[in-house]
Amino acid sequence: MSDSNEPTTAVETPEKPDAGPLDRFFQIGARGSSYGREIRGGLVTFFTMAYIVVLNPIIIGGIPGVDHNADINGDVLPTEQVAAVTALVAGVMTLLMGLVANFPFAIAAGLGINSLLAVTIAPHMSWPAAMGLVVIDGIIIVLLGVTGFRTAVFNAVPPELKSAISAGIGAFIAFIGLVDSGFVSRTEGGPPVQLGVDGSIATVPTLIFALGVLLMGVLTIRKVPGALLIGIVVMTIVALIVESILHLGSAHEKPGGWAMNVPGAPDSFGSLPDLSLVGDVDLFGAFTFADVGVLMASVFVFTLVLSNFFDAMGTMTGVGKEAGLLDEDGSLPGIGKGLVVEGAGAIVGGGASASSNTVFVESAAGVAEGARTGLANVVTGLLFVAAMFFTPLYQIVPMEAVTPALVVVGALMMAQVRDIDFSRFEYALPAFLTIMVMPFTYSIANGIGVGFVSWVVLATARGKGRAVHPLLWVVALLFVLYFARGPISTLIS
């Protein structure tokens, strides 16, 4: 593993700056990158997160006349329309992050928030009203970014916690890869998780995932340019051949099948997207529903804001550190612009009924492939825009072919623990909790919150409470309220 200011994977020697307008705009040469690395990084980022175009409609979408994901009025967000706006917003916001902030941080509908909307919020109001809360959340996030508050909080985080956040995100995305591939699964009545099926690798798709991890690991250690992208392509071809012979189908239909996309010839190559959900939002409608009221709606907004605020900050911290973009003080130059663009993702996502859009942790896969500038985001963003028209083509890539990249990137990011002095328990416990809570609760924000609270408590116990940055105290208190939001909501209701 190289130092944080060097590329995280071995790639070819970067091209010298050509002093052309594209190079100057994106600072490609100045960041030690090349056009080839940026393009490959953008491709890898897209393929590792393209599943959101399929998954988001499953989480928040529904079929008219069926109760699944219906709001208080019995209405649903049609799945095909959700897929279209999911790709549209992801494309637009990813392009903006690249062009405005010049970061290789791709944006799409945030997992967790979309589930919160479908399970907790929409059943108490209409879908347009629920999306109105997301827009309000985005407005608050943008204001916090414009005023510099988010940047100030970022800079107030101790270096040890920043390193822990990076390592925790590595553990988190690796865990996502292990779970989504079926390598790790839930149990009924036993331990929370287990290996594969009944403690063994019992399905062909999971075996393909395991082979993919080894292949990408070998390509990386052999210093092959484009190791992750090559691995994804090779394993997709293998999956296509296997499916054509064994006809495994979907795991949702029969045991041993593919987790999400079934590799095979698509039914069609594309179609015109239905964007009728764009603008179907009721900004203040949530505050008028009898089941909600002003106080409950305010609690919903607080939950959305805190989750958005720290999920994005944590992801940008971890991925930025892995890309070597942090300066000597551990700050990310230009993060203010990035945080404003990310906040706008909630406004645009809510306005299009795609749910709040935020920085995706899978961007780390593109960074591991060499991405260092916003040019990679331009590639990813354009592919998402194209996905609106060619969704069937992207669905031939199975989850088991892309999740190995998440595990490899997780291993690379875990090396950030080298910057933490674990011999000092006042650093060790907050860092350890930050790293462990992220994957175990499936939330970056939860890991950050536990780390902040424990840091403040231990510093106070050592008599160093006054040395803790005031903003860290404020944020720790907010997280205490955040962790108690369930009982607080019950009291209010």
Protein Blocks (a to p, Z undefined) as FASTA:
>chain_A
ZZfkbcfbdcddddddehiaklmmnommmnopafklmmmmmmmmmmmmmmmmmmmmmmmg
ccehiaghpafkopacdfklmmmmmmmmmmmmmmmmmmmnopabdcdddehjlmmmmmmm
mmmmcfklmmmmmmmmmmmmmmmmmnommmmmmmmpcfklmmmmmmmmmmmmmmmmmmmn
omaccdehiafbdchjehiafbfklmmmmmmmmmmmmmmmnopghklmmmmmmmmmmmmm
mmmmnonopakloghiafklccdddfbfbdcddfklgopacfklmmmpmklommlmmmmm
mmmmmmmmmmmmmmmmmmmmmnopacfkopaehklmmmmmmmmmmmmmmmnonopadddf
klmmmmmnopabfklmmmmmmmmmmmmmmmmmmmmpcfklmmmmmmmmmmmmmmmmmmpc
fkbmklmmmmmmmmmmmmmnopaklmmmmmmmmmmmmmmmnopmmmpcfklmmmmmmmmm
mmmmmmmmmmmZZ
